[in-house]
Amino acid sequence: MKGNMEERAERLALYILENRATVRAAAQRFEISKSTVHKDLSERLPAFNRTLYLQVKEVLEANKAERHIRGGLATRKKYKGT
């Protein structure tokens, strides 16, 4: 998904908002790196669409607050075998 960086940033933001997706999930979906997703959302998006950036920032902050829980569940699943 190369090309217009603003368009890519906007599409990433809409995907994350619609699916409440993580940066990792968005990177896999669009076949780009996590650092590209992060750069698009944190640096490029606020420059041209501040309101969309603020909405996405809320989802990303929620994901960040929950990630230790998801990590614990993944570890539990790994060792319990379920």
Stockholm file with secondary structure:
# STOCKHOLM 1.0

chainA/1-82         MKGNMEERAERLALYILENRATVRAAAQRFEISKSTVHKDLSERLPAFNRTLYLQVKEVLEANKAERHIRGGLATRKKYKGT
#=GR chainA/1-82 SS CCSCHHHHHHHHHHHHHHHTCCHHHHHHHHTCCHHHHHHIIIIIHHHHCHHHHHHHHHHHHHHHHHHHHHHHHHHHHHHHTC
#=GC SS_cons        CCSCHHHHHHHHHHHHHHHTCCHHHHHHHHTCCHHHHHHIIIIIHHHHCHHHHHHHHHHHHHHHHHHHHHHHHHHHHHHHTC
//
